């Protein structure tokens, strides 16, 4: 059995290992920026007014402790659930809301 291509891709990005993520609705970071992509599968994350076959509106975003900052990299919900353990990701959504 071969390794999932998404996990193989993530493993080429060691800076993503052990990162804290928070689950949130996507919001564009600037007026000229309308979407981001899941760092694993490349699914498109966009605001609710953007629609399309592969467009999603919620995922896991990096926090301000990430080297590039809050909301810099995104992971879709299915990829977070599939690869979170292997990548040692931390879901800090609950602790951020408290």
Secondary structure, 3 states (H helix, E strand, C coil): CCCCHHHHHHCCCHHHCCCEEEEEECCCCCCCCCEEEECCCCCEEECCCCCCCCEECEEEEECCCCCCCCCCCEEEHHHHHHHHHHHCCEECHHHHHC
